[in-house]
């Protein structure tokens, strides 16, 4: 019943609905492909020791931490526009990671991608909370968590299939390009989100 009420509320608020759509994208096109391919990139592409799996993920995590800290320094203008456009350049950075020619380049790109991920995740959550009514906050955040829970396994599955058939690089590049295209459409058509301050 609570979920149904939350869905009805989201349908009546284009901004909330758009933000929930954006919240579902990272597990599908970023987290799933990264999780599936990181070991393959380390072992098969760069042919370095297994410890670099942790190093790669640590570079991404350091970027998220640094990005989150930087966001506390000053208010960001036009957050809706920043959020929708970040989908496109986040996808481009992800594709560059797939095309990395060295371990050092991959580490640097993952750190930069982490900076963008911090911006994206923090903006989605803060805009959801600021634009949901007080009495619907719990239901809206529940739908946010549900979006992750539903799309996560799908992202892992599609990345697993692509990596098995084409390889890790191709999987990362394909997902990066696809999400960049989705980002362009989001920037053009998610006007209620784009207009959020």
LODOKE-408973 format. One line per 4 residues: their letters; for each residue x, z, y of C-alpha. Coordinates in nm, 4 decimals, padded with zeros to 6 digits. Layout:
<sites>
a> X,Z,Y; ...
</sites>
This chain:
<sites>
xxxx> 00.0000,00.0000,00.0000; 00.2805,00.0905,00.2391; 00.4612,-00.2344,00.1586; 00.1430,-00.4348,00.2185
xxxx> 00.0952,-00.2626,00.5532; 00.4555,-00.3380,00.6454; 00.4144,-00.7045,00.5531; 00.0987,-00.7316,00.7615
xxxx> 00.2793,-00.5722,01.0529; 00.5763,-00.8103,01.0181; 00.3466,-01.1143,01.0019; 00.1961,-01.0064,01.3314
xxxx> 00.5359,-00.9756,01.4984; 00.7391,-01.3003,01.5004; 01.0526,-01.1158,01.6173; 01.0373,-00.8653,01.3293
xxxx> 00.9647,-01.1446,01.0795; 01.2579,-01.3474,01.2114; 01.4926,-01.0491,01.1923; 01.3884,-00.9810,00.8324
xxxx> 01.4574,-01.3466,00.7499; 01.8041,-01.3122,00.9006; 01.8595,-00.9879,00.7080; 01.8024,-01.1755,00.3810
xxxx> 02.0765,-01.4330,00.4471; 02.4009,-01.2344,00.3898; 02.3321,-01.1424,00.0241; 02.2353,-01.5024,-00.0505
xxxx> 02.5181,-01.6930,00.1149; 02.7930,-01.4423,00.1978; 02.8030,-01.1285,-00.0165; 02.7134,-01.2988,-00.3441
xxxx> 02.9699,-01.5790,-00.3120; 03.2414,-01.3412,-00.1881; 03.1832,-01.0992,-00.4775; 03.1818,-01.3746,-00.7380
xxxx> 03.4879,-01.5630,-00.6131; 03.7309,-01.2995,-00.4848; 03.8948,-01.2454,-00.8253; 03.9050,-01.6209,-00.8871
xxxx> 04.0669,-01.6824,-00.5484; 04.3332,-01.4218,-00.6199; 04.4088,-01.5159,-00.9808; 04.3399,-01.8883,-01.0042
xxxx> 04.3851,-02.0241,-00.6511; 04.6646,-01.8131,-00.5048; 04.8043,-01.6944,-00.8410; 04.9029,-01.3499,-00.7158
xxxx> 04.8685,-01.0104,-00.8798; 04.5301,-00.8483,-00.9286; 04.5982,-00.5877,-00.6593; 04.5258,-00.8522,-00.3974
xxxx> 04.1567,-00.8319,-00.4864; 04.1616,-00.4908,-00.3191; 04.3759,-00.6230,-00.0349; 04.1325,-00.9067,00.0353
xxxx> 03.8310,-00.6774,00.0303; 04.0236,-00.4273,00.2420; 04.0914,-00.6934,00.5062; 03.7205,-00.7694,00.5211
xxxx> 03.6381,-00.3987,00.5415; 03.8964,-00.3442,00.8158; 03.7323,-00.6239,01.0136; 03.3903,-00.4618,00.9738
xxxx> 03.5288,-00.1260,01.0869; 03.7101,-00.2762,01.3854; 03.4083,-00.4846,01.4837; 03.1755,-00.1865,01.4664
xxxx> 03.4141,00.0194,01.6796; 03.4470,-00.2591,01.9381; 03.0691,-00.2827,01.9680; 03.0566,00.0745,02.0980
xxxx> 03.2724,-00.0066,02.4018; 03.0112,-00.1863,02.6096; 02.6551,-00.3180,02.5817; 02.6275,-00.6740,02.4579
xxxx> 02.4233,-00.9220,02.6631; 02.1626,-01.1520,02.5063; 02.1845,-00.9912,02.1654; 01.9188,-01.2149,02.0119
xxxx> 02.1080,-01.5290,02.1051; 02.4326,-01.3714,01.9872; 02.2747,-01.2823,01.6543; 02.1264,-01.6244,01.5815
xxxx> 02.4435,-01.8090,01.6847; 02.6614,-01.5752,01.4762; 02.5043,-01.7189,01.1604; 02.6582,-02.0580,01.2374
xxxx> 03.0084,-01.9461,01.3234; 03.0017,-01.6870,01.0440; 02.9397,-01.9703,00.8004; 03.2210,-02.1740,00.9535
xxxx> 03.4663,-01.8840,00.9143; 03.3504,-01.8369,00.5545; 03.4204,-02.2034,00.4810; 03.7676,-02.1691,00.6353
xxxx> 03.8357,-01.8784,00.3991; 03.7495,-02.1098,00.1102; 03.9980,-02.3646,00.2456; 04.2760,-02.1098,00.3054
xxxx> 04.6178,-02.2422,00.2073; 04.7981,-01.9087,00.1744; 04.7345,-01.5427,00.1004; 04.8239,-01.4486,00.4581
xxxx> 04.5746,-01.7003,00.5967; 04.3020,-01.5753,00.3623; 04.3671,-01.2153,00.4700; 04.3514,-01.3042,00.8391
xxxx> 04.0330,-01.5067,00.7956; 03.8661,-01.2282,00.5970; 03.9510,-00.9823,00.8741; 03.7991,-01.2175,01.1336
xxxx> 03.4948,-01.2665,00.9132; 03.4596,-00.8879,00.8912; 03.4484,-00.8695,01.2707; 03.1574,-01.1132,01.2714
xxxx> 02.9855,-00.9341,00.9835; 02.9939,-00.6084,01.1810; 02.8313,-00.7797,01.4759; 02.5658,-00.9397,01.2570
xxxx> 02.4726,-00.6333,01.0532; 02.4672,-00.3969,01.3496; 02.2592,-00.6338,01.5607; 02.0007,-00.6935,01.2875
xxxx> 01.9522,-00.3213,01.2262; 01.9488,-00.2181,01.5921; 01.7086,-00.4954,01.6956; 01.4762,-00.4161,01.4070
xxxx> 01.4656,-00.0507,01.5031; 01.4234,-00.1170,01.8735; 01.1385,-00.3632,01.8249; 00.9429,-00.1870,01.5497
xxxx> 00.6770,00.0603,01.6555; 00.7586,00.4228,01.5850; 00.4881,00.4609,01.3206; 00.6010,00.1444,01.1355
xxxx> 00.9758,00.2116,01.1508; 01.0011,00.3380,00.7930; 00.8102,00.0449,00.6504; 01.0128,-00.2090,00.8491
xxxx> 01.3442,-00.0587,00.7382; 01.2087,-00.0453,00.3831; 01.1454,-00.4199,00.4002; 01.4978,-00.4650,00.5361
xxxx> 01.6372,-00.2851,00.2296; 01.4040,-00.4823,00.0052; 01.5296,-00.8101,00.1522; 01.8819,-00.7124,00.0441
xxxx> 01.7669,-00.5969,-00.2993; 01.5754,-00.9175,-00.3717; 01.8213,-01.1735,-00.2388; 02.1376,-01.0039,-00.3694
xxxx> 02.0964,-01.1071,-00.7366; 01.9929,-01.4581,-00.6297; 02.3106,-01.4902,-00.4219; 02.5236,-01.3713,-00.7143
xxxx> 02.3506,-01.6125,-00.9538; 02.3836,-01.9219,-00.7358; 02.7481,-01.8411,-00.6605; 02.8169,-01.7842,-01.0297
xxxx> 02.6692,-02.1208,-01.1227; 02.8556,-02.3052,-00.8471; 03.1854,-02.1349,-00.9276; 03.1475,-02.2151,-01.2984
xxxx> 03.0716,-02.5806,-01.2347; 03.2830,-02.6619,-00.9284; 03.5267,-02.3749,-00.8690; 03.5707,-02.0896,-00.6199
xxxx> 03.6871,-02.2923,-00.3207; 03.3972,-02.5321,-00.3474; 03.1534,-02.2423,-00.3820; 03.2796,-02.0756,-00.0649
xxxx> 03.2853,-02.3961,00.1382; 02.9407,-02.5057,00.0196; 02.7860,-02.1699,00.1066; 02.9656,-02.1605,00.4411
xxxx> 02.8446,-02.5075,00.5373; 02.4897,-02.4396,00.4165; 02.4585,-02.1132,00.6091; 02.5996,-02.2805,00.9198
xxxx> 02.3203,-02.5373,00.9006; 02.0664,-02.2567,00.8525; 02.2197,-02.0886,01.1574; 02.1669,-02.3982,01.3693
xxxx> 01.8005,-02.4047,01.2705; 01.7739,-02.0292,01.3379; 01.9199,-02.0725,01.6862; 01.6791,-02.3587,01.7561
xxxx> 01.3568,-02.2301,01.6033; 01.3695,-01.8494,01.5881; 01.2809,-01.8246,01.9552; 01.1278,-01.4743,01.9337
xxxx> 01.4582,-01.3454,01.7935; 01.6693,-01.5515,02.0285; 01.4841,-01.4083,02.3272; 01.5600,-01.0447,02.2336
x> 01.7789,-00.8608,02.4788
</sites>
